[in-house]
Amino acid sequence: MSFASSSLPRHLFRGALGFGSLISAFALLPLVGPAALLLLLLGAVAFRGCPTCWVIGLIETTSRGRLKRDCTDGTCTLTRGPATAQRCGS
């Protein structure tokens, strides 16, 4: 299962929407009452479950293509992907 987004700006937008919804839910609670807690649902959808899932997705989104894992015969190796090799001039 991957938590990564298709692009970094899209992932950051989801984070802003999620954190904004969570903060707004608690800030609006005295004014709107329990109806403000519906914003928690929007935040959970934006985070795809929880803020930790969003952070894991951020790490996966930024590292996509830089590392490659190959598993054969029960042994896994981690190597640099083609995107890293081109940037480093290797």
Buried (B, 14 or more C-beta within 10 A) or exposed (E): EEBBBEEEEEBBEBBEBBBBBBEBBEEBBEEBEEEBEEBBEBBBEBBBEEBEBBEBBBEBBEEBEEEEEEEEEEEEEEEBBEBBEEEEEE
